[in-house]
Amino acid sequence: MTKIAFLGLGVMGYPMAGHLQAAGHEVTVYNRTAAKAQAWADQHGGAHAATPREAAAGAEMVMACVGNDDDLRSVCLGDDGAFAGMASGALFVDHTTVSAAVTRELYAAAEAQGVGFIDAPVSGGQAGAENGQLSIMCGGDQPQYDRAEPVMNVYAKLCRRIGDSGAGQLTKMANQIAIAGLVQGLSEALHFATKAGLDGRDVVEVISQGAAGSWQMANRYETMLDDHFEHGFAVDWMRKDLGICLDTADENGASLPVTALVDQFYKDVQKMGGGRWDTSSLFKRLQAV
């Protein structure tokens, strides 16, 4: 078993760290709100530390799942950052969805001090984290990935290295691009069915068995029809991710017209007060039009 530090105990990180502890790893957690780290330690029996550096001291592997580029830099760099506490030969695994640019920046900083770095963003949402059924897309050096994979498999249904540093984040961007279009399409289908006087549940029962079926349809149509948008990935975070996608597309020349449009629809949802609603709230926007 491995001595692990886990940094960031949000809706994803909290259960992920719990799976590691339950699997027999020796886990020390850090969270910006110390009370949450204390609560995790009380619940799972692991330890907690006051800074990322203290959590990382002596750890063979440091995992992180925080908010954005700046959050990731703050837990990695500086006198109290994790890198300052990591010994040569240790490995940092980042589950945050961030830009490929910050990933490559931190990969280089880690490499300079003899520390490995794997970008490993996840998909599957809060339910996937709680049930240990996440899809993990990874970038980095193959030997380091080979070290990390058995540990990540504790909370993964699929874990795969896509390529060199940054490839995991670029794959997560593709994931978010696909989701944006799918949720908008599902929202429009349900909106159309409602306006046409049809029972949305009957419609989905039929069309979900054909080419229109998707994970989003299977898992979100009922709550959408029930006007319930309190689970899943928040609109505020989706806009952060889509911003990364659109910025990267500007750099690499990709054309993302649907993604850009759906990003603006999510902006409308934010203006409705729905920044913390889940991403399926695109349907609520249509119903309000």
NUGU-166753 format. One record per residue (C-alpha): residue in three letters; x, y, z. Coordinates in steps of 0.1 Angstrom, whole numbers, padded with zeros to 4 digits. Layout:
# NUGU-166753
{res ALA | X X | Y Y | Z Z} $
...
***
This chain:
# NUGU-166753
{res MET | X 0000 | Y 0000 | Z 0000} $
{res THR | X 0011 | Y 0036 | Z -0007} $
{res LYS | X 0015 | Y 0067 | Z 0015} $
{res ILE | X -0006 | Y 0093 | Z -0003} $
{res ALA | X -0015 | Y 0129 | Z 0002} $
{res PHE | X -0048 | Y 0141 | Z -0013} $
{res LEU | X -0053 | Y 0178 | Z -0018} $
{res GLY | X -0088 | Y 0192 | Z -0023} $
{res LEU | X -0120 | Y 0178 | Z -0007} $
{res GLY | X -0148 | Y 0190 | Z -0029} $
{res VAL | X -0177 | Y 0169 | Z -0041} $
{res MET | X -0152 | Y 0149 | Z -0062} $
{res GLY | X -0121 | Y 0148 | Z -0040} $
{res TYR | X -0138 | Y 0139 | Z -0007} $
{res PRO | X -0151 | Y 0105 | Z -0019} $
{res MET | X -0120 | Y 0098 | Z -0040} $
{res ALA | X -0098 | Y 0102 | Z -0010} $
{res GLY | X -0122 | Y 0080 | Z 0009} $
{res HIS | X -0118 | Y 0052 | Z -0016} $
{res LEU | X -0080 | Y 0054 | Z -0013} $
{res GLN | X -0082 | Y 0051 | Z 0025} $
{res ALA | X -0107 | Y 0023 | Z 0023} $
{res ALA | X -0084 | Y 0004 | Z 0000} $
{res GLY | X -0057 | Y 0004 | Z 0026} $
{res HIS | X -0036 | Y 0033 | Z 0015} $
{res GLU | X -0022 | Y 0056 | Z 0041} $
{res VAL | X -0039 | Y 0089 | Z 0032} $
{res THR | X -0033 | Y 0124 | Z 0046} $
{res VAL | X -0056 | Y 0151 | Z 0033} $
{res TYR | X -0055 | Y 0189 | Z 0029} $
{res ASN | X -0083 | Y 0212 | Z 0022} $
{res ARG | X -0084 | Y 0250 | Z 0021} $
{res THR | X -0113 | Y 0248 | Z 0046} $
{res ALA | X -0096 | Y 0230 | Z 0075} $
{res ALA | X -0128 | Y 0219 | Z 0091} $
{res LYS | X -0136 | Y 0198 | Z 0060} $
{res ALA | X -0103 | Y 0180 | Z 0063} $
{res GLN | X -0109 | Y 0173 | Z 0099} $
{res ALA | X -0144 | Y 0160 | Z 0091} $
{res TRP | X -0129 | Y 0137 | Z 0064} $
{res ALA | X -0103 | Y 0124 | Z 0088} $
{res ASP | X -0130 | Y 0117 | Z 0115} $
{res GLN | X -0151 | Y 0098 | Z 0090} $
{res HIS | X -0124 | Y 0078 | Z 0072} $
{res GLY | X -0097 | Y 0074 | Z 0098} $
{res GLY | X -0069 | Y 0091 | Z 0078} $
{res ALA | X -0049 | Y 0121 | Z 0087} $
{res HIS | X -0051 | Y 0158 | Z 0078} $
{res ALA | X -0025 | Y 0185 | Z 0074} $
{res ALA | X -0025 | Y 0223 | Z 0076} $
{res THR | X -0007 | Y 0229 | Z 0043} $
{res PRO | X -0001 | Y 0211 | Z 0011} $
{res ARG | X 0036 | Y 0209 | Z 0019} $
{res GLU | X 0028 | Y 0192 | Z 0053} $
{res ALA | X 0004 | Y 0168 | Z 0036} $
{res ALA | X 0030 | Y 0159 | Z 0009} $
{res ALA | X 0059 | Y 0154 | Z 0033} $
{res GLY | X 0070 | Y 0117 | Z 0030} $
{res ALA | X 0042 | Y 0108 | Z 0005} $
{res GLU | X 0051 | Y 0085 | Z -0024} $
{res MET | X 0022 | Y 0100 | Z -0043} $
{res VAL | X 0003 | Y 0133 | Z -0041} $
{res MET | X -0032 | Y 0135 | Z -0057} $
{res ALA | X -0050 | Y 0168 | Z -0063} $
{res CYS | X -0086 | Y 0177 | Z -0072} $
{res VAL | X -0090 | Y 0215 | Z -0068} $
{res GLY | X -0108 | Y 0242 | Z -0088} $
{res ASN | X -0089 | Y 0259 | Z -0115} $
{res ASP | X -0054 | Y 0268 | Z -0128} $
{res ASP | X -0047 | Y 0293 | Z -0100} $
{res ASP | X -0059 | Y 0269 | Z -0073} $
{res LEU | X -0036 | Y 0242 | Z -0087} $
{res ARG | X -0006 | Y 0265 | Z -0088} $
{res SER | X -0013 | Y 0275 | Z -0052} $
{res VAL | X -0013 | Y 0239 | Z -0039} $
{res CYS | X 0018 | Y 0230 | Z -0059} $
{res LEU | X 0041 | Y 0260 | Z -0057} $
{res GLY | X 0055 | Y 0283 | Z -0031} $
{res ASP | X 0069 | Y 0276 | Z 0004} $
{res ASP | X 0037 | Y 0259 | Z 0015} $
{res GLY | X 0031 | Y 0241 | Z -0018} $
{res ALA | X 0032 | Y 0203 | Z -0022} $
{res PHE | X 0063 | Y 0204 | Z -0044} $
{res ALA | X 0082 | Y 0219 | Z -0015} $
{res GLY | X 0074 | Y 0188 | Z 0006} $
{res MET | X 0079 | Y 0161 | Z -0020} $
{res ALA | X 0111 | Y 0141 | Z -0022} $
{res SER | X 0128 | Y 0132 | Z -0054} $
{res GLY | X 0111 | Y 0102 | Z -0070} $
{res ALA | X 0076 | Y 0110 | Z -0057} $
{res LEU | X 0047 | Y 0114 | Z -0081} $
{res PHE | X 0021 | Y 0141 | Z -0084} $
{res VAL | X -0013 | Y 0131 | Z -0100} $
{res ASP | X -0036 | Y 0160 | Z -0109} $
{res HIS | X -0073 | Y 0152 | Z -0112} $
{res THR | X -0083 | Y 0189 | Z -0116} $
{res THR | X -0097 | Y 0201 | Z -0150} $
{res VAL | X -0073 | Y 0228 | Z -0160} $
{res SER | X -0056 | Y 0242 | Z -0191} $
{res ALA | X -0029 | Y 0221 | Z -0208} $
{res ALA | X -0006 | Y 0251 | Z -0205} $
{res VAL | X -0006 | Y 0250 | Z -0166} $
{res THR | X -0002 | Y 0213 | Z -0168} $
{res ARG | X 0029 | Y 0215 | Z -0189} $
{res GLU | X 0042 | Y 0243 | Z -0167} $
{res LEU | X 0039 | Y 0222 | Z -0135} $
{res TYR | X 0052 | Y 0191 | Z -0153} $
{res ALA | X 0084 | Y 0210 | Z -0161} $
{res ALA | X 0086 | Y 0224 | Z -0125} $
{res ALA | X 0082 | Y 0189 | Z -0110} $
{res GLU | X 0107 | Y 0174 | Z -0134} $
{res ALA | X 0133 | Y 0199 | Z -0124} $
{res GLN | X 0132 | Y 0186 | Z -0089} $
{res GLY | X 0130 | Y 0149 | Z -0098} $
{res VAL | X 0092 | Y 0146 | Z -0092} $
{res GLY | X 0069 | Y 0129 | Z -0116} $
{res PHE | X 0037 | Y 0146 | Z -0128} $
{res ILE | X 0006 | Y 0131 | Z -0144} $
{res ASP | X -0024 | Y 0151 | Z -0156} $
{res ALA | X -0054 | Y 0129 | Z -0149} $
{res PRO | X -0088 | Y 0148 | Z -0152} $
{res VAL | X -0119 | Y 0127 | Z -0146} $
{res SER | X -0154 | Y 0123 | Z -0160} $
{res GLY | X -0184 | Y 0108 | Z -0143} $
{res GLY | X -0195 | Y 0135 | Z -0119} $
{res GLN | X -0202 | Y 0133 | Z -0082} $
{res ALA | X -0220 | Y 0100 | Z -0085} $
{res GLY | X -0190 | Y 0085 | Z -0104} $
{res ALA | X -0166 | Y 0097 | Z -0076} $
{res GLU | X -0189 | Y 0083 | Z -0049} $
{res ASN | X -0193 | Y 0050 | Z -0066} $
{res GLY | X -0157 | Y 0046 | Z -0077} $
{res GLN | X -0168 | Y 0046 | Z -0114} $
{res LEU | X -0148 | Y 0075 | Z -0129} $
{res SER | X -0133 | Y 0076 | Z -0164} $
{res ILE | X -0098 | Y 0090 | Z -0161} $
{res MET | X -0079 | Y 0104 | Z -0191} $
{res CYS | X -0042 | Y 0108 | Z -0185} $
{res GLY | X -0011 | Y 0126 | Z -0199} $
{res GLY | X 0025 | Y 0122 | Z -0189} $
{res ASP | X 0054 | Y 0098 | Z -0191} $
{res GLN | X 0046 | Y 0061 | Z -0194} $
{res PRO | X 0066 | Y 0049 | Z -0164} $
{res GLN | X 0050 | Y 0074 | Z -0141} $
{res TYR | X 0015 | Y 0065 | Z -0155} $
{res ASP | X 0023 | Y 0029 | Z -0148} $
{res ARG | X 0030 | Y 0037 | Z -0112} $
{res ALA | X -0002 | Y 0058 | Z -0108} $
{res GLU | X -0027 | Y 0035 | Z -0126} $
{res PRO | X -0031 | Y 0008 | Z -0099} $
{res VAL | X -0038 | Y 0035 | Z -0073} $
{res MET | X -0063 | Y 0054 | Z -0096} $
{res ASN | X -0081 | Y 0022 | Z -0104} $
{res VAL | X -0095 | Y 0023 | Z -0068} $
{res TYR | X -0120 | Y 0049 | Z -0080} $
{res ALA | X -0120 | Y 0043 | Z -0118} $
{res LYS | X -0141 | Y 0022 | Z -0142} $
{res LEU | X -0116 | Y 0031 | Z -0170} $
{res CYS | X -0082 | Y 0047 | Z -0168} $
{res ARG | X -0060 | Y 0053 | Z -0198} $
{res ARG | X -0029 | Y 0072 | Z -0208} $
{res ILE | X -0036 | Y 0092 | Z -0240} $
{res GLY | X -0002 | Y 0107 | Z -0246} $
{res ASP | X 0025 | Y 0131 | Z -0232} $
{res SER | X 0020 | Y 0158 | Z -0206} $
{res GLY | X -0012 | Y 0178 | Z -0213} $
{res ALA | X -0029 | Y 0150 | Z -0233} $
{res GLY | X -0052 | Y 0142 | Z -0205} $
{res GLN | X -0064 | Y 0178 | Z -0202} $
{res LEU | X -0069 | Y 0180 | Z -0240} $
{res THR | X -0090 | Y 0148 | Z -0238} $
{res LYS | X -0111 | Y 0163 | Z -0210} $
{res MET | X -0117 | Y 0193 | Z -0232} $
{res ALA | X -0131 | Y 0170 | Z -0259} $
{res ASN | X -0153 | Y 0154 | Z -0233} $
{res GLN | X -0167 | Y 0188 | Z -0222} $
{res ILE | X -0173 | Y 0199 | Z -0258} $
{res ALA | X -0193 | Y 0167 | Z -0265} $
{res ILE | X -0213 | Y 0171 | Z -0233} $
{res ALA | X -0222 | Y 0207 | Z -0241} $
{res GLY | X -0237 | Y 0198 | Z -0274} $
{res LEU | X -0255 | Y 0167 | Z -0261} $
{res VAL | X -0272 | Y 0185 | Z -0232} $
{res GLN | X -0284 | Y 0213 | Z -0255} $
{res GLY | X -0298 | Y 0188 | Z -0280} $
{res LEU | X -0316 | Y 0169 | Z -0252} $
{res SER | X -0329 | Y 0201 | Z -0238} $
{res GLU | X -0343 | Y 0211 | Z -0272} $
{res ALA | X -0359 | Y 0177 | Z -0277} $
{res LEU | X -0376 | Y 0178 | Z -0244} $
{res HIS | X -0387 | Y 0214 | Z -0249} $
{res PHE | X -0401 | Y 0206 | Z -0283} $
{res ALA | X -0420 | Y 0175 | Z -0270} $
{res THR | X -0435 | Y 0196 | Z -0242} $
{res LYS | X -0446 | Y 0224 | Z -0266} $
{res ALA | X -0461 | Y 0197 | Z -0289} $
{res GLY | X -0482 | Y 0185 | Z -0260} $
{res LEU | X -0464 | Y 0151 | Z -0257} $
{res ASP | X -0455 | Y 0133 | Z -0225} $
{res GLY | X -0418 | Y 0137 | Z -0223} $
{res ARG | X -0413 | Y 0105 | Z -0204} $
{res ASP | X -0431 | Y 0085 | Z -0231} $
{res VAL | X -0410 | Y 0102 | Z -0258} $
{res VAL | X -0377 | Y 0094 | Z -0241} $
{res GLU | X -0388 | Y 0058 | Z -0234} $
{res VAL | X -0390 | Y 0054 | Z -0272} $
{res ILE | X -0362 | Y 0075 | Z -0286} $
{res SER | X -0336 | Y 0065 | Z -0259} $
{res GLN | X -0337 | Y 0030 | Z -0274} $
{res GLY | X -0326 | Y 0043 | Z -0308} $
{res ALA | X -0298 | Y 0065 | Z -0322} $
{res ALA | X -0308 | Y 0094 | Z -0299} $
{res GLY | X -0299 | Y 0075 | Z -0267} $
{res SER | X -0271 | Y 0089 | Z -0245} $
{res TRP | X -0258 | Y 0089 | Z -0209} $
{res GLN | X -0273 | Y 0124 | Z -0205} $
{res MET | X -0307 | Y 0112 | Z -0217} $
{res ALA | X -0307 | Y 0081 | Z -0195} $
{res ASN | X -0295 | Y 0100 | Z -0163} $
{res ARG | X -0310 | Y 0135 | Z -0166} $
{res TYR | X -0343 | Y 0135 | Z -0186} $
{res GLU | X -0365 | Y 0128 | Z -0155} $
{res THR | X -0350 | Y 0154 | Z -0133} $
{res MET | X -0351 | Y 0179 | Z -0162} $
{res LEU | X -0388 | Y 0173 | Z -0167} $
{res ASP | X -0393 | Y 0175 | Z -0129} $
{res ASP | X -0375 | Y 0210 | Z -0128} $
{res HIS | X -0348 | Y 0196 | Z -0105} $
{res PHE | X -0313 | Y 0208 | Z -0112} $
{res GLU | X -0295 | Y 0202 | Z -0080} $
{res HIS | X -0272 | Y 0174 | Z -0089} $
{res GLY | X -0243 | Y 0169 | Z -0112} $
{res PHE | X -0217 | Y 0194 | Z -0125} $
{res ALA | X -0225 | Y 0230 | Z -0118} $
{res VAL | X -0230 | Y 0256 | Z -0145} $
{res ASP | X -0202 | Y 0278 | Z -0131} $
{res TRP | X -0177 | Y 0250 | Z -0134} $
{res MET | X -0189 | Y 0241 | Z -0169} $
{res ARG | X -0184 | Y 0277 | Z -0181} $
{res LYS | X -0149 | Y 0276 | Z -0166} $
{res ASP | X -0142 | Y 0244 | Z -0186} $
{res LEU | X -0157 | Y 0256 | Z -0218} $
{res GLY | X -0136 | Y 0288 | Z -0215} $
{res ILE | X -0106 | Y 0266 | Z -0215} $
{res CYS | X -0119 | Y 0247 | Z -0245} $
{res LEU | X -0125 | Y 0279 | Z -0265} $
{res ASP | X -0092 | Y 0294 | Z -0256} $
{res THR | X -0074 | Y 0263 | Z -0266} $
{res ALA | X -0093 | Y 0262 | Z -0299} $
{res ASP | X -0082 | Y 0297 | Z -0306} $
{res GLU | X -0046 | Y 0285 | Z -0302} $
{res ASN | X -0049 | Y 0253 | Z -0323} $
{res GLY | X -0073 | Y 0265 | Z -0350} $
{res ALA | X -0102 | Y 0242 | Z -0341} $
{res SER | X -0137 | Y 0254 | Z -0350} $
{res LEU | X -0162 | Y 0251 | Z -0321} $
{res PRO | X -0193 | Y 0270 | Z -0331} $
{res VAL | X -0218 | Y 0249 | Z -0311} $
{res THR | X -0196 | Y 0250 | Z -0280} $
{res ALA | X -0193 | Y 0288 | Z -0282} $
{res LEU | X -0231 | Y 0291 | Z -0286} $
{res VAL | X -0238 | Y 0267 | Z -0257} $
{res ASP | X -0213 | Y 0286 | Z -0235} $
{res GLN | X -0235 | Y 0317 | Z -0241} $
{res PHE | X -0266 | Y 0298 | Z -0232} $
{res TYR | X -0249 | Y 0288 | Z -0199} $
{res LYS | X -0242 | Y 0325 | Z -0194} $
{res ASP | X -0279 | Y 0331 | Z -0197} $
{res VAL | X -0285 | Y 0304 | Z -0170} $
{res GLN | X -0261 | Y 0322 | Z -0147} $
{res LYS | X -0281 | Y 0354 | Z -0153} $
{res MET | X -0312 | Y 0335 | Z -0142} $
{res GLY | X -0294 | Y 0328 | Z -0109} $
{res GLY | X -0285 | Y 0292 | Z -0119} $
{res GLY | X -0247 | Y 0292 | Z -0115} $
{res ARG | X -0249 | Y 0264 | Z -0091} $
{res TRP | X -0276 | Y 0245 | Z -0110} $
{res ASP | X -0263 | Y 0214 | Z -0128} $
{res THR | X -0256 | Y 0215 | Z -0165} $
{res SER | X -0289 | Y 0200 | Z -0176} $
{res SER | X -0305 | Y 0234 | Z -0166} $
{res LEU | X -0302 | Y 0244 | Z -0203} $
{res PHE | X -0337 | Y 0229 | Z -0204} $
{res LYS | X -0349 | Y 0254 | Z -0178} $
{res ARG | X -0335 | Y 0282 | Z -0199} $
{res LEU | X -0356 | Y 0271 | Z -0229} $
{res GLN | X -0387 | Y 0268 | Z -0207} $
{res ALA | X -0382 | Y 0303 | Z -0196} $
{res VAL | X -0379 | Y 0318 | Z -0231} $
***
